[in-house]
Amino acid sequence: MASLYTDENFPLPVVKLLRALGHDVLTAQEAGNANLRIPDEDVLAFAVNNERAVLTRNRGDFIQLHRLQVGHTGIIVCTQDDNFERQARRINEAISAEENLRGKLIRVNLPSG
C-alpha cells in the first residue's frame, strides 16, 4: 500500500476511506502544516523528505511541479468528486496498479458519462 501526504484542502472523508483500504495517509493538518500558506513547492518537498506521494486536488500547480521536479516521490492529482467513496476507490485503483509511484504523475478524474 502507498504512503501518501495530502495537502490541506484534500477531503478528510476520502483520507479515512483510503486508510481503511490500507494506505498510510498523513494529512497536512496532522503534520502541523495547515493554515500556514505553505507554497506548493514546499508541500512537495515535505512529501519527498518523508518518502510520501502527494495527494491533491490542486491539479494545475502540481502537474507543473511534476514537470519541473522529476525526482519526486509521486504526485496524485484528482478532480473534485463529492462522492467520497467513489473517489477513494478510484485513487486506490490508480495507485494499486503501479509498482512504484516515484517520479510518476497519476491523474484520477471523474468517471465519464
C-alpha positions in Angstrom: 0.0 0.0 0.0 1.1 3.6 -0.6 2.5 6.2 1.8 0.6 9.4 0.9 0.7 13.1 2.1 -2.4 15.2 1.4 -2.3 19.0 1.1 -4.6 20.9 3.4 -7.5 21.1 1.1 -8.0 17.4 0.5 -11.2 16.0 1.9 -10.8 14.1 5.2 -13.6 11.6 4.4 -11.5 10.4 1.4 -8.4 10.2 3.7 -10.3 8.0 6.1 -11.6 5.7 3.4 -8.1 5.3 1.9 -6.8 4.4 5.4 -9.5 1.7 5.6 -8.2 0.4 2.3 -4.7 0.0 3.9 -2.9 3.2 2.7 -0.7 5.2 5.1 -2.0 8.7 4.7 -0.6 11.7 6.5 -2.6 15.0 6.2 -1.1 18.5 6.3 -3.2 19.1 9.4 -1.7 16.1 11.2 1.8 17.2 10.1 1.3 20.7 11.6 1.4 22.2 8.1 -2.2 23.5 7.8 -3.2 27.2 7.5 0.4 28.3 7.0 0.2 29.3 3.4 3.0 26.8 2.5 4.0 27.1 -1.1 3.2 24.0 -3.3 7.0 23.5 -3.9 7.4 23.1 -0.1 4.4 20.8 0.1 6.1 18.6 -2.4 9.5 18.9 -0.7 7.9 17.8 2.6 6.4 14.8 0.9 9.7 13.9 -0.7 11.6 14.2 2.6 9.1 11.9 4.3 9.0 9.4 1.4 5.4 10.0 0.6 3.5 10.7 -2.6 1.4 14.0 -2.7 -2.3 13.6 -3.0 -4.1 16.8 -4.1 -6.9 18.4 -6.0 -4.6 21.3 -6.9 -4.1 19.8 -10.4 -2.6 22.7 -12.4 0.2 23.6 -9.9 1.2 20.0 -9.1 1.2 19.0 -12.8 3.6 21.9 -13.4 5.7 20.8 -10.4 5.9 17.3 -11.8 7.4 18.7 -15.0 9.9 20.7 -13.0 10.9 18.3 -10.3 11.3 14.8 -11.9 12.8 13.2 -8.8 9.7 13.4 -6.6 8.1 10.5 -4.7 4.9 10.7 -6.7 2.1 13.1 -7.3 -1.6 12.1 -7.5 -3.9 14.8 -8.8 -7.6 14.4 -8.5 -10.6 16.2 -9.9 -13.2 17.2 -7.3 -15.7 14.4 -6.6 -18.3 14.8 -4.0 -18.8 11.1 -3.9 -16.0 10.3 -1.5 -16.4 6.6 -1.6 -16.0 6.6 -5.4 -13.1 9.0 -5.2 -11.3 6.8 -2.7 -11.9 3.7 -4.7 -10.6 5.3 -7.9 -7.5 6.6 -6.1 -6.9 3.1 -4.7 -7.3 1.5 -8.1 -5.0 4.0 -9.8 -2.1 3.7 -7.3 -2.5 -0.1 -6.7 -1.9 -0.6 -10.4 1.6 1.0 -10.0 4.6 -0.9 -8.6 6.2 2.3 -7.5 5.0 5.9 -7.5 8.4 7.6 -7.6 8.6 10.2 -10.3 5.1 9.5 -11.6 2.1 11.7 -12.1 -1.1 9.8 -11.5 -4.3 11.5 -12.7 -7.6 10.5 -11.0 -10.5 12.0 -12.9 -14.3 11.8 -12.6 -15.7 8.9 -14.5 -17.0 9.9 -17.9 -20.7 9.6 -18.6 
